Amino acid sequence: VSEVFESIATSLDNPLVVVTAAYRGHRAGCLVGFHTQTSIDPSRYCVWLSKANHTYLVATSVSHVGVHFLTAADHELAEVFGTRCSQTSDKFAGRTVSSGPGDAPLLEQCAHRIVLRRTALVDCGDHVALVGDIVDACGSEPFVALRLAQITDLDAGHDASTRASSADLRYT
Ligand SMILES: Cc1cc2nc3c(=O)[nH]c(=O)nc-3n(C[C@H](O)[C@H](O)[C@H](O)COP(=O)(O)O)c2cc1C
């Protein structure tokens, strides 16, 4: 079953986003392939964060997160945010970062982005669904999304099966 589903998921070829959050000035972010709009009115979006990721700890400790929609030119961003850990590596170094609603760190190099104010957290297994109201958005011009098929050379920084210990479930 899992192999068949994997081949279906490969054909779906999800677009990729980078999710960011900051807690008391400490910034974290990771590459995310699990994400979608969940409501039209109110306007809501959902990202699924792996419990193994440092970004999960930071994002679930604050009210707002940034969601950056990557374009076909953003392979470098996908490599940095998808293969390293924010606890040991400053993924924001050398980039222009602004502070969005709720202190969500926003990568200025990404023209297409939204900010979510969290409305729900749902345990889905090794990932947690973070649902939020879309409280800010920029970049209305069309773009070509970076998709999974373009980054098959990258290995995730954390295996989703490596769960954060329960003691680490909040960054606080
Ligand atoms: C193609 C690809 C898709 C990924 N999708 C997700 C995802 O949907 N959710 C998630 O939490 N992590 C996902 N990851 C894993 C994180 O981006 C990766 O483990 C990252 O290094 C975690 O960084 P952090 O520890 O700073 O949060 C994906 C990684 C890759 C390479």
The ligand as an SDF file (V2000), in Angstrom:
LIG
                    3D

 31 33  0  0  0  0  0  0  0  0999 V2000
   11.1120   17.5690   -0.1910 C   0  0  0  0  0  0  0  0  0  0  0  0
   10.9490   17.8170    1.2700 C   0  0  0  0  0  0  0  0  0  0  0  0
    9.6660   17.9890    1.7930 C   0  0  0  0  0  0  0  0  0  0  0  0
    9.4870   18.2140    3.1710 C   0  0  0  0  0  0  0  0  0  0  0  0
    8.2220   18.3780    3.6650 N   0  0  0  0  0  0  0  0  0  0  0  0
    8.0620   18.6500    4.9950 C   0  0  0  0  0  0  0  0  0  0  0  0
    6.7550   18.9050    5.5260 C   0  0  0  0  0  0  0  0  0  0  0  0
    5.7390   18.8530    4.8350 O   0  0  0  0  0  0  0  0  0  0  0  0
    6.6620   19.2160    6.8430 N   0  0  0  0  0  0  0  0  0  0  0  0
    7.7610   19.2830    7.6570 C   0  0  0  0  0  0  0  0  0  0  0  0
    7.6240   19.5830    8.8400 O   0  0  0  0  0  0  0  0  0  0  0  0
    9.0200   19.0210    7.1790 N   0  0  0  0  0  0  0  0  0  0  0  0
    9.1830   18.7070    5.8700 C   0  0  0  0  0  0  0  0  0  0  0  0
   10.4310   18.4770    5.3700 N   0  0  0  0  0  0  0  0  0  0  0  0
   11.5720   18.3430    6.3020 C   0  0  0  0  0  0  0  0  0  0  0  0
   12.1920   19.6380    6.8150 C   0  0  0  0  0  0  0  0  0  0  0  0
   12.1600   20.6750    5.8860 O   0  0  0  0  0  0  0  0  0  0  0  0
   13.6640   19.3420    7.2270 C   0  0  0  0  0  0  0  0  0  0  0  0
   13.7440   18.2200    8.1010 O   0  0  0  0  0  0  0  0  0  0  0  0
   14.3540   20.5520    7.8520 C   0  0  0  0  0  0  0  0  0  0  0  0
   15.7450   20.3290    7.8460 O   0  0  0  0  0  0  0  0  0  0  0  0
   13.8920   20.8140    9.2760 C   0  0  0  0  0  0  0  0  0  0  0  0
   14.5220   21.9690    9.7510 O   0  0  0  0  0  0  0  0  0  0  0  0
   14.3590   22.4820   11.2530 P   0  0  0  0  0  0  0  0  0  0  0  0
   14.8640   21.4080   12.1480 O   0  0  0  0  0  0  0  0  0  0  0  0
   15.1650   23.7320   11.2820 O   0  0  0  0  0  0  0  0  0  0  0  0
   12.8980   22.7420   11.4590 O   0  0  0  0  0  0  0  0  0  0  0  0
   10.6240   18.2720    4.0090 C   0  0  0  0  0  0  0  0  0  0  0  0
   11.9090   18.1460    3.4760 C   0  0  0  0  0  0  0  0  0  0  0  0
   12.0820   17.9160    2.1260 C   0  0  0  0  0  0  0  0  0  0  0  0
   13.4850   17.7790    1.5640 C   0  0  0  0  0  0  0  0  0  0  0  0
  1  2  1  0
  2  3  1  0
  2 30  2  0
  3  4  2  0
  4  5  1  0
  4 28  1  0
  5  6  2  0
  6  7  1  0
  6 13  1  0
  7  8  2  0
  7  9  1  0
  9 10  1  0
 10 11  2  0
 10 12  1  0
 12 13  2  0
 13 14  1  0
 14 15  1  0
 14 28  1  0
 15 16  1  0
 16 17  1  0
 16 18  1  0
 18 19  1  0
 18 20  1  0
 20 21  1  0
 20 22  1  0
 22 23  1  0
 23 24  1  0
 24 25  2  0
 24 26  1  0
 24 27  1  0
 28 29  2  0
 29 30  1  0
 30 31  1  0
M  END
$$$$
